[in-house]
Amino acid sequence: MRSSRLLRWMAAILAVVLVVEYVVLPQLVGSDNVVAALRRLPPVLVLFALLLEAASLASYSLLTRAVLLGDDSPGFFTLFRIDLCDLAVNHTVPGGGATAAAVRFRLLTRCGVQADNALSAATIQVLGSNLVLAGLFAAGLLFGRDGSAGGRSLATAGAVVLVLLALALVALALLERHLEGAVRAARGIARTVRLIHPESAEQFVRTIAAEVHMFRGNPRRPAAAALLAALRYVLDAAALWVFLAAFGHVLQPGELLLAYSLAKLVALVPLTPGGLGLVEGVLVPMLVGFGVPDHVAVLGVLSWRVVQFWLPIPVGGLAYFSLRLGIMRQEVRHPETRTAAREPRFRSRRRAG
């Protein structure tokens, strides 16, 4: 177990070194220092980019609240701090998505969310966000500069994304219409893999199906969730646009969507923390291909990453300590209310088992 973990860490570090050495560093030759360049920018523009990033994170927290089932959803400020902690972990651990998801699950349950609700909400949220990101990539292909920065490669990538998008939608439809078959398949996979108990796999599938059914029964809720997911990415991309414009190049919306969404899709590959090196290695060449001057592309992307990637790490640490000293401390002092609320569910599961 330790040897496999060590191998994953070594592979992640090697990936970062190779990407930085052969993709990022060549772009940095002859450019000014990023921090010095940021200091030369008008403070109003930097503040505007910070506000856009904060609004992007707020949209994600509102999305969390929209997909949480039950009446045990924490307040917005609590969810906002939990999402900051999630982001900080994701940006510091190689392949940090899984670790960040575990931390986020732990924090949600410690703040009063039932385990089933936290798990199903996280699954729906991640799946829905990725589908929306794929849709933004498709929109970028449609409204971008006819694929001039990528040619056949971009067309192929777009076709793959659209196929995956269609398969995900079909899977959700099949889950609702053929629930028992999906349950049997989940139990069979759990018995074969032996990493999860069959009853837990069944409970997970049924909870996801219930959430999908709830969304279909209330059309406004999925529409609001999709809007919030799109808003999260659009505001983040807008912050990148502000930095590029501040350094002297105004990018077209279609080109911005195409470059941004492709970089974010690549960042989903669990190799480096938060796609470190991968995002920069995709964005800079694509922006240059769209006609952005080399130094503007490098300074714009790296300045954006200071705000979008590096800044949430210390802020997330502060958010974690505020949770420990606030709502999580109250839960430790008064656990009887939460225990009483969850006890009937545990009892019913034991009888069902």
C-alpha positions as CSV (number, residue, x, y, z in Angstrom):
1,M,0.0,0.0,0.0
2,R,2.8,2.4,1.0
3,S,4.8,1.5,-2.2
4,S,1.8,2.2,-4.5
5,R,1.2,5.6,-2.8
6,L,4.9,6.4,-3.1
7,L,4.8,5.6,-6.8
8,R,1.7,7.9,-7.3
9,W,3.5,10.7,-5.6
10,M,6.7,10.2,-7.7
11,A,4.6,10.1,-10.9
12,A,2.8,13.3,-9.9
13,I,6.1,15.1,-9.1
14,L,7.6,13.9,-12.3
15,A,4.6,15.1,-14.3
16,V,4.9,18.6,-12.7
17,V,8.6,18.8,-13.4
18,L,8.2,17.7,-17.1
19,V,5.3,20.1,-17.7
20,V,7.0,23.0,-16.0
21,E,10.4,22.3,-17.7
22,Y,9.2,21.7,-21.3
23,V,5.9,23.8,-21.4
24,V,5.8,26.5,-18.8
25,L,9.4,27.6,-18.5
26,P,10.0,28.1,-22.3
27,Q,7.1,30.5,-22.2
28,L,8.6,32.4,-19.3
29,V,11.9,33.3,-21.0
30,G,12.2,37.0,-21.4
31,S,9.1,37.8,-19.4
32,D,8.9,40.2,-16.4
33,N,8.5,39.0,-12.9
34,V,4.8,38.2,-12.4
35,V,4.6,39.8,-9.0
36,A,6.2,43.0,-10.3
37,A,3.9,42.9,-13.3
38,L,0.9,42.6,-10.9
39,R,2.1,45.6,-8.9
40,R,2.1,47.7,-12.1
41,L,-1.5,46.9,-12.8
42,P,-4.2,49.4,-11.7
43,P,-5.4,48.2,-8.3
44,V,-9.0,48.6,-9.5
45,L,-8.5,45.8,-12.1
46,V,-6.9,43.5,-9.6
47,L,-9.7,44.1,-7.1
48,F,-12.2,43.4,-9.9
49,A,-10.6,40.1,-10.7
50,L,-10.6,39.2,-7.0
51,L,-14.3,40.0,-6.8
52,L,-15.0,37.8,-9.8
53,E,-13.1,34.9,-8.2
54,A,-15.0,35.4,-5.0
55,A,-18.3,35.4,-6.9
56,S,-17.2,32.3,-8.7
57,L,-16.7,30.5,-5.3
58,A,-19.9,31.9,-4.0
59,S,-21.8,30.4,-7.0
60,Y,-20.3,27.0,-6.2
61,S,-21.4,27.2,-2.6
62,L,-24.9,28.2,-3.7
63,L,-24.8,25.1,-6.0
64,T,-23.9,23.0,-3.0
65,R,-26.9,24.3,-1.2
66,A,-29.2,23.7,-4.2
67,V,-28.3,20.0,-4.5
68,L,-28.3,19.1,-0.8
69,L,-31.4,17.1,0.2
70,G,-33.3,17.4,3.5
71,D,-33.5,20.2,6.0
72,D,-30.0,19.8,7.5
73,S,-28.2,22.0,5.0
74,P,-25.8,24.5,6.7
75,G,-26.0,28.2,6.1
76,F,-24.4,29.8,3.1
77,F,-21.4,31.1,5.0
78,T,-20.6,27.7,6.4
79,L,-20.8,26.1,3.0
80,F,-18.6,28.8,1.6
81,R,-15.9,28.1,4.1
82,I,-16.2,24.3,3.5
83,D,-15.7,24.9,-0.2
84,L,-12.7,27.0,0.5
85,C,-11.2,24.2,2.6
86,D,-12.0,21.8,-0.3
87,L,-10.2,24.1,-2.7
88,A,-7.2,24.5,-0.5
89,V,-6.7,20.7,-0.2
90,N,-7.3,20.2,-3.9
91,H,-4.5,22.7,-4.6
92,T,-1.9,21.2,-2.3
93,V,-2.2,17.4,-2.7
94,P,-1.2,15.6,-6.0
95,G,-4.4,14.1,-7.4
96,G,-6.1,16.0,-4.6
97,G,-9.6,15.7,-5.9
98,A,-10.3,12.5,-4.0
99,T,-8.6,13.7,-0.8
100,A,-10.4,17.0,-1.1
101,A,-13.7,15.2,-1.6
102,A,-13.1,13.2,1.6
103,V,-12.3,16.3,3.6
104,R,-15.4,18.0,2.2
105,F,-17.5,15.0,3.1
106,R,-16.1,15.0,6.6
107,L,-16.7,18.7,7.1
108,L,-20.3,18.5,5.8
109,T,-21.1,15.7,8.2
110,R,-19.4,17.5,11.1
111,C,-21.6,20.5,10.3
112,G,-24.8,18.5,10.6
113,V,-25.4,17.1,7.1
114,Q,-26.4,13.4,7.0
115,A,-23.8,11.2,5.3
116,D,-26.2,10.0,2.6
117,N,-27.2,13.5,1.7
118,A,-23.6,14.7,1.6
119,L,-22.5,11.8,-0.6
120,S,-25.3,12.1,-3.1
121,A,-25.1,15.9,-3.3
122,A,-21.3,15.7,-3.9
123,T,-21.8,13.2,-6.7
124,I,-24.6,15.2,-8.4
125,Q,-22.6,18.4,-8.0
126,V,-19.4,17.1,-9.5
127,L,-21.2,15.3,-12.3
128,G,-23.4,18.3,-13.1
129,S,-20.5,20.7,-13.0
130,N,-18.4,18.5,-15.4
131,L,-21.4,18.3,-17.8
132,V,-21.7,22.1,-17.7
133,L,-18.0,22.4,-18.3
134,A,-18.3,20.1,-21.3
135,G,-21.2,22.2,-22.6
136,L,-19.1,25.4,-22.3
137,F,-16.3,23.7,-24.3
138,A,-18.8,22.8,-27.0
139,A,-20.0,26.4,-27.0
140,G,-16.5,27.6,-27.3
141,L,-16.0,25.3,-30.3
142,L,-19.2,26.8,-31.9
143,F,-18.4,30.4,-31.3
144,G,-14.6,30.4,-31.3
145,R,-12.4,31.2,-34.3
146,D,-13.4,28.1,-36.3
147,G,-10.8,26.0,-34.5
148,S,-7.8,27.9,-35.9
149,A,-5.7,27.3,-32.8
150,G,-6.2,23.6,-32.7
151,G,-7.5,22.4,-36.0
152,R,-8.4,18.7,-36.1
153,S,-7.2,18.1,-32.5
154,L,-9.8,20.5,-31.2
155,A,-12.5,19.1,-33.4
156,T,-11.7,15.6,-32.1
157,A,-11.6,16.7,-28.5
158,G,-15.0,18.4,-29.0
159,A,-16.5,15.2,-30.5
160,V,-15.2,13.2,-27.6
161,V,-16.6,15.6,-25.0
162,L,-20.0,15.7,-26.7
163,V,-20.1,11.8,-26.8
164,L,-19.2,11.7,-23.1
165,L,-21.8,14.3,-22.4
166,A,-24.5,12.3,-24.2
167,L,-23.4,9.1,-22.4
168,A,-23.7,10.8,-19.0
169,L,-27.2,12.0,-19.9
170,V,-28.2,8.5,-21.1
171,A,-26.9,7.0,-17.9
172,L,-29.0,9.4,-15.7
173,A,-32.1,8.6,-17.8
174,L,-31.5,4.8,-17.5
175,L,-30.9,5.2,-13.7
176,E,-34.3,6.7,-13.3
177,R,-36.2,4.3,-15.6
178,H,-34.4,1.1,-14.7
179,L,-33.5,1.6,-11.1
180,E,-33.7,-2.0,-10.0
181,G,-31.4,-3.1,-12.8
182,A,-28.9,-0.4,-11.8
183,V,-29.1,-1.6,-8.2
184,R,-28.4,-5.2,-9.2
185,A,-25.5,-4.0,-11.3
186,A,-24.1,-1.9,-8.4
187,R,-24.4,-4.8,-5.9
188,G,-22.7,-7.1,-8.4
189,I,-19.8,-4.7,-9.0
190,A,-19.4,-4.2,-5.2
191,R,-19.2,-7.9,-4.7
192,T,-16.7,-8.3,-7.4
193,V,-14.5,-5.3,-6.5
194,R,-14.8,-5.9,-2.7
195,L,-13.9,-2.3,-1.9
196,I,-17.5,-1.3,-0.8
197,H,-20.3,-3.2,0.9
198,P,-23.1,-4.2,-1.5
199,E,-25.7,-2.6,0.8
200,S,-23.8,0.6,0.7
201,A,-23.6,0.5,-3.1
202,E,-27.3,-0.1,-3.3
203,Q,-28.0,2.8,-0.9
204,F,-25.8,5.1,-2.9
205,V,-27.5,4.3,-6.2
206,R,-31.0,4.7,-4.7
207,T,-30.0,8.0,-3.2
208,I,-28.7,9.3,-6.5
209,A,-31.9,8.1,-8.2
210,A,-34.0,9.9,-5.6
211,E,-32.1,13.1,-6.2
212,V,-32.4,12.8,-10.0
213,H,-36.1,12.1,-9.6
214,M,-36.5,15.1,-7.3
215,F,-34.8,17.3,-9.9
216,R,-37.1,16.1,-12.6
217,G,-40.1,16.7,-10.4
218,N,-39.0,20.3,-9.8
219,P,-37.7,21.7,-13.2
220,R,-36.7,25.0,-11.6
221,R,-34.2,23.3,-9.3
222,P,-32.0,21.7,-12.0
223,A,-32.2,24.9,-14.1
224,A,-31.0,26.9,-11.1
225,A,-28.2,24.3,-10.5
226,A,-27.1,24.4,-14.1
227,L,-27.1,28.2,-14.1
228,L,-25.0,28.3,-10.9
229,A,-22.5,25.7,-12.2
230,A,-22.2,27.7,-15.4
231,L,-21.8,30.9,-13.5
232,R,-19.0,29.4,-11.4
233,Y,-16.9,28.8,-14.6
234,V,-17.9,31.9,-16.5
235,L,-16.9,34.2,-13.6
236,D,-13.6,32.4,-13.2
237,A,-13.0,32.7,-17.0
238,A,-14.0,36.4,-16.7
239,A,-11.2,36.9,-14.1
240,L,-8.7,35.5,-16.7
241,W,-10.1,37.8,-19.3
242,V,-9.6,40.8,-17.0
243,F,-5.9,40.0,-16.5
244,L,-5.4,39.5,-20.3
245,A,-7.1,42.8,-21.0
246,A,-5.0,44.5,-18.3
247,F,-1.8,43.4,-20.0
248,G,-3.0,44.7,-23.4
249,H,-5.1,42.1,-25.3
250,V,-8.9,41.8,-25.4
251,L,-9.9,38.2,-26.1
252,Q,-13.1,37.2,-27.9
253,P,-15.7,35.4,-25.7
254,G,-15.7,32.3,-27.8
255,E,-11.9,32.0,-27.8
256,L,-11.9,32.6,-24.0
257,L,-14.5,29.9,-23.4
258,L,-12.7,27.4,-25.7
259,A,-9.2,27.9,-24.1
260,Y,-10.5,28.1,-20.5
261,S,-12.8,25.1,-20.7
262,L,-10.2,22.9,-22.4
263,A,-7.7,23.8,-19.7
264,K,-10.2,23.0,-16.9
265,L,-11.1,19.7,-18.6
266,V,-7.4,18.7,-18.7
267,A,-7.1,19.7,-15.0
268,L,-9.6,17.0,-14.2
269,V,-6.9,14.4,-14.8
270,P,-5.6,13.6,-11.3
271,L,-1.9,14.1,-11.9
272,T,-1.0,17.4,-10.2
273,P,-2.6,19.5,-7.5
274,G,-5.4,21.5,-9.1
275,G,-3.9,20.9,-12.5
276,L,-0.8,22.8,-11.6
277,G,1.4,23.0,-14.7
278,L,-1.3,21.3,-16.8
279,V,-3.6,24.3,-16.9
280,E,-0.7,26.7,-17.7
281,G,0.7,24.3,-20.3
282,V,-2.7,24.2,-22.1
283,L,-3.8,27.8,-21.7
284,V,-0.6,29.7,-22.8
285,P,-0.1,27.9,-26.2
286,M,-3.8,28.1,-26.9
287,L,-4.0,31.8,-26.2
288,V,-0.9,32.4,-28.3
289,G,-2.6,30.5,-31.1
290,F,-5.5,32.9,-30.8
291,G,-3.2,35.8,-31.4
292,V,-2.4,36.8,-27.9
293,P,1.2,38.1,-27.7
294,D,3.5,35.6,-25.9
295,H,4.4,37.9,-22.9
296,V,0.7,38.9,-22.5
297,A,-0.4,35.2,-22.5
298,V,2.2,34.2,-19.9
299,L,1.7,37.2,-17.6
300,G,-2.1,37.0,-17.9
301,V,-2.3,33.3,-17.2
302,L,0.2,33.3,-14.3
303,S,-1.4,36.4,-12.7
304,W,-4.8,34.8,-12.9
305,R,-3.3,31.6,-11.3
306,V,-2.0,33.6,-8.4
307,V,-5.5,34.7,-7.6
308,Q,-7.3,31.5,-8.7
309,F,-4.9,28.8,-7.6
310,W,-2.5,30.1,-4.9
311,L,-4.6,32.6,-3.0
312,P,-7.3,30.1,-1.9
313,I,-4.7,27.9,-0.1
314,P,-4.0,30.3,2.8
315,V,-7.6,31.5,2.8
316,G,-8.9,27.9,2.9
317,G,-6.6,27.3,5.9
318,L,-8.2,30.3,7.7
319,A,-11.6,29.0,6.8
320,Y,-10.9,25.6,8.3
321,F,-9.8,27.2,11.6
322,S,-12.9,29.3,11.7
323,L,-15.0,26.2,11.3
324,R,-13.1,24.4,14.0
325,L,-13.6,27.3,16.4
326,G,-17.2,27.9,15.3
327,I,-19.9,25.5,14.1
328,M,-17.8,22.3,14.5
329,R,-17.0,23.2,18.1
330,Q,-20.7,23.6,18.8
331,E,-21.4,20.2,17.2
332,V,-18.9,18.6,19.5
333,R,-20.4,20.3,22.6
334,H,-24.0,19.5,21.6
335,P,-24.0,16.2,19.6
336,E,-27.3,14.9,21.0
337,T,-29.5,16.8,18.6
338,R,-27.7,15.5,15.5
339,T,-27.6,12.0,16.9
340,A,-31.3,12.0,17.7
341,A,-32.1,13.2,14.2
342,R,-30.1,10.4,12.6
343,E,-30.9,7.6,14.8
344,P,-34.2,6.5,13.0
345,R,-32.3,6.2,9.7
346,F,-29.6,4.0,11.3
347,R,-32.2,1.8,12.9
348,S,-34.2,1.4,9.7
349,R,-31.1,0.4,7.9
350,R,-30.2,-2.3,10.5
351,R,-33.7,-3.7,10.1
352,A,-33.5,-3.6,6.4
353,G,-30.1,-5.4,6.5
